Structure formats: C-alpha cells, structure tokens
Amino acid sequence: MSDFPDLYAFVLQLYPLERDVTLRAQGHGAQALFLDLVRQVDPVTSERLHADAASKPYTVALLPGRRRDRVELRVSLLQSELFQTFVHALLRQMPGEAPLRLGQASLQLGDVIGTPAPKGHLWAGYSAFSELHMRAEATHTLQLEFATPTAIGQGSRPDGRQRLGILPDPALVFPSLARRWNELAPASVQLDATAVREAAGDTLITRYHSASAEINLGKGPQKGFVGMVSYELPLDPSQARLIALLADAALFLGVGMKTTRGMGLCRRRI
C-alpha cells in the first residue's frame, strides 16, 4: 500500500464467563463495551468518542449469526491515531483482568481478527481513504450486503421527529456514504456531492432480497432494513467509478444512522 492505513476493521471474538447467559443484540450495549475497553487505557479518548459529534470516527456492531457460547463484536476505526490506543486496550485484556460487559453478560476476549478473508474474516480489513480512492474501478454491477438494520435520515417532521428511509434506494445509500466520507477523509480526496447524487440517480436496483428489521438501542426498537442488494451502475465510467469507490468504503464507514450503536453494517460482496 502506498499510504499508511487510516481505516481499520477488527472482529473481536468474545466468550461469556457464565453458563446459560443470553447474549442479546443490543446496539447501545455494543457501543458501551467498546468505549469501556478504550476507557481502561485512555479515559480522555473514550470520553471524546462518546461525545456528540457530526461524524464519529468509529463504528461498532454485533455480527449476526451469534452462537450461544460466543459473540463477535465488529469495530471499525476511521482515524489512524485511534489504532495505537485500541491495540493497547486489547493487549490489556489478559487473563485476570476485569471482564468486559455486554448488557448483563460478562465476557472474556478471545481472538482478535484484523486481516481480511480468506485468511482472516469477511468483516475485517484495513486500507486508507487515499488508497480506496486511487484503486476504485468502474464496473457494470456490484452487490452490497446490509448485515444489521440500516436506516438513512431524511430530515425532520414538523413535530421534530426524524424521517427515515428504510429501503436500499441508491439515491439514499450512496449520498449517505459520500457524506460520511467527506466528514472524515483528507481534503485531497474529498468527493463532489453533486456528482455523487447524479451518479446515484443513474444507479438501478436489479435484484434484492431484503426485509425490515429492528435493533434495540436502549430506548426501544429502531427500524431498518437488512439484506442483499445488487445495483446496476451508470454507463458513464467516471460515475460508475464513484459508486464503486463508495461501495468499497462501506466496509469501514457503515451506512446511515447510528453506526456506532450497531446499525448500518455493510460490505461490498466480491
């Protein structure tokens, strides 16, 4: 790679310390576990990551398909300076240390996977904003997997409640990814929002298998969609390359709202 990575995706395998414990898919619990892990080595950074921000430089989600004896926590880091802190926190999780908690369950850290498949994990990997930008290639079609409930904010209702899009409409998905990209990426690889909207408007859904789903965020269930979606990209190569770039970035950035609390976990299927 020509640039030092500033995008990381880890899968943490966690094992309950008690028998017959129920591991629930609670987004707020996954976020709390991650922040507590960071707090043990860097309370200032943990507080900064917890504070309100336009775009937080991490995502957290529990991978679907959990077993009774193991849960996989997926964490992505979107700033290079978070890498050292996070690795330091993981190294502290030796036998005898205070256990991590997910809701009412006490967990012990097992394997940490940071390399992509086939040698690593489908949801793990590393890259850089500039690397993704340089390597993006135009293609005719691509497929995205939305693994956890995904919802995309669409402004507010007159009563102040947020309006949400819960369909994999390319006009929602790819501009959402572009906003997140521009909030976190270096100035040298910023994307033109108008160009993204035009490219997304010329992108079509050709096949999908999706459904509505819910996740518990602590104050009740949040609706979204999950599933597999195939897209036909624009005929214009520059537009197709732009959509392909954002599809590649989805592994790290997540899609839509509440990506720090378990929502919007997404990857391009190869």
Secondary structure as UniProt FT lines:
FT   STRAND          7..16
FT   TURN            19..20
FT   HELIX           27..39
FT   TURN            40..41
FT   HELIX           43..50
FT   STRAND          58..62
FT   TURN            68..69
FT   STRAND          70..77
FT   HELIX           81..91
FT   TURN            95..96
FT   STRAND          100..102
FT   TURN            103..104
FT   STRAND          105..113
FT   TURN            117..119
FT   TURN            122..123
FT   STRAND          125..127
FT   HELIX           129..135
FT   STRAND          141..150
FT   STRAND          152..156
FT   TURN            158..159
FT   STRAND          162..165
FT   HELIX           170..184
FT   HELIX           187..189
FT   HELIX           193..201
FT   STRAND          204..216
FT   STRAND          221..232
FT   HELIX           237..253
FT   HELIX           259..261
FT   STRAND          266..269
//
